[in-house]
């Protein structure tokens, strides 16, 4: 079932004109697919049952999305024993979750979902300013509207302060005013700002590489569950960076290259010894070469030289 969901998502992205990576093969991973269309970058996690998405993975997915200026979205079909509803946005550890039908509506048709799931049922977001304007236009006081809705004045006041409402109440409001008062849910800007911990716990050769990057002024953000180990930031650029000295460097570098091409960003693999690997768009840098650098600008220049060579 997992494979079918992934295939559906890839077809949807292709139909909408996105440039897409294949499924990211590394495990465990905080995202499965990277897609781009113009300035829109999507970081997607695809699961049949979203209950399997753990907090640590969700947190790291949000961090990667922030560093790469991407929008993280989780796509699935079930939560525990229930199927996800079309047109409804669910929340899993602060990430927006939708089923493939809702994803299709949003990505292909440009139809934004209106309903979200929360403890107690389904709710919608009220456009409080528009509600107040329509009420005043019809000459209704807060008390008048409260009597019509059968709620307290305090509740109406909360609606005008953008407090969310039940679907039934929102539909009644739209019937009263003859216009939409429900705010659409923007999946691209759903996630609240995520704090990023730049503390690195690499040891051995990897730790030496990270310390050398930091010494020349490159900011380093560790990523545990991705084909890259670090997102480096130099000269206001985010650089996908591999530092782990493992046998599968060629495989990891290939995935790194695919992702960097979709994102149109730089990628580098820093190695302790020479490797017989060549990957388009990935610069291979010897650890010792970092000792010759004195600034983030030097680091960027070195990467450009490597890729051109």
Buried (B, 14 or more C-beta within 10 A) or exposed (E): EBEEBBEBBBEBBEEBEBBBBEBBEBEEBBBBBBBBBEEEBBBBBBBBBBEEBEEEBBBBBBBBBBBBEBBBBBBBBBBEEEEBBBBBBBEBBBBBBBBBBBBBBBBBEEEBBBBBBEEEEBBBBBBBEBBBBBBEEEEBEBEBBBEEBEBEBEBBBBBBEEEBBEBEBBBBBBEBBEEEBBBBBEBBEBBEEBEBEEEBEBEEBBEBBBEBBBEBBBBBBBBEBBBBBBBBBBBEEBBBBBBBBEEEBEBBBBBBBBBBBBBEBBBBBBBBEEBEBEBEBBBBBEBEBBEEBEEBEBBBEBBEEBBEE
